[in-house]
């Protein structure tokens, strides 16, 4: 074998040695781009402060990291693999103990309406002014009750969005994904 042939052979081997990892990475990138991993998450409240993070998809999720936080606490948990239709449980101790972040909602303009009907002196109790005053109080009381019910619903809605959730995971081929939501 001539010296030039040996150099050509060595150069070809070196080129192949450098090309093999590149070809492998190109093939892997192509497979990752075509991968269709079906992982969908749903956060379910088990009880106050305890949540299950459920994989509703058809594929397993790998290297799962779940972070949950409120204004006063943060908790996280990891799982190597979460199969379809299985879950990871996270507990927020303060929230489980009934501690919530304050909800700042505006006051109702009907808060000053008394809960009891007005009393009139006997002289006025049967008159038209007393009847009009009673009808006005009934309408104002109904509006106050409706405003309080709406305030309670808004407060509950705000509490149900106090828990922030971030889930990160990778697919079987190594594609990383993230899901975020608010719950309570």
ZIWO-V313604 format. One record per pair of residues at least 24 apart in sequence whose ideal C-beta (glycine too) atoms are under 6 Angstrom apart, sorted by the first residue. I is the first residue (numbers start at 0). J is the second residue. Records with the same first field share a line. If there is no record, write none. Layout:
BEGIN
I: J, J
END
This chain:
BEGIN
30: 172
31: 172, 174
34: 170, 172
36: 170
40: 166, 178
42: 164, 182
47: 95
48: 91, 94, 95
49: 90
50: 89
51: 86, 88
52: 86, 87
53: 86
54: 81, 83
56: 83
57: 83
60: 168
61: 169
62: 169
63: 168
64: 167
65: 89, 166
66: 165
67: 162, 164
68: 163
69: 100, 161, 162
70: 100
99: 158
100: 161
102: 154, 157
104: 153
107: 146
109: 142, 143, 146
112: 139, 140, 143
158: 183
159: 183
END
